[in-house]
Amino acid sequence: MRRQRRHGFRLVRMIQDGKPMPGLVGIRILLCVLTLVTLLIMWHKHQLTRTKALVLCALYALFVAYAVAGSLGWGFFGIGL
């Protein structure tokens, strides 16, 4: 809530010079893929086992690592952010 007050409750623009910010499209695609994988994992037998929980934690760590690497200007798999 405090952060929103700093911006006067205005939206944060994700566009620079009429184009999406660098890395924004990649992180959107990764988020959609990870969401689909998460839903498939949860749907399988409708049980959350220890193995599934560890896989979900690893997916979360992958997403955080990708976002942090993108903010530092690094890229994964030869894809610059």
Rosetta blueprint (number, residue, H / E / L):
1 M L
2 R H
3 R H
4 Q H
5 R H
6 R H
7 H L
8 G L
9 F L
10 R L
11 L L
12 V L
13 R L
14 M L
15 I E
16 Q E
17 D L
18 G L
19 K E
20 P E
21 M L
22 P L
23 G L
24 L H
25 V H
26 G H
27 I H
28 R H
29 I H
30 L H
31 L H
32 C H
33 V H
34 L H
35 T H
36 L H
37 V H
38 T H
39 L H
40 L H
41 I H
42 M H
43 W H
44 H H
45 K H
46 H H
47 Q L
48 L L
49 T L
50 R H
51 T H
52 K H
53 A H
54 L H
55 V H
56 L H
57 C H
58 A H
59 L H
60 Y H
61 A H
62 L H
63 F H
64 V H
65 A H
66 Y H
67 A H
68 V H
69 A H
70 G H
71 S H
72 L L
73 G L
74 W L
75 G L
76 F E
77 F L
78 G L
79 I E
80 G L
81 L L
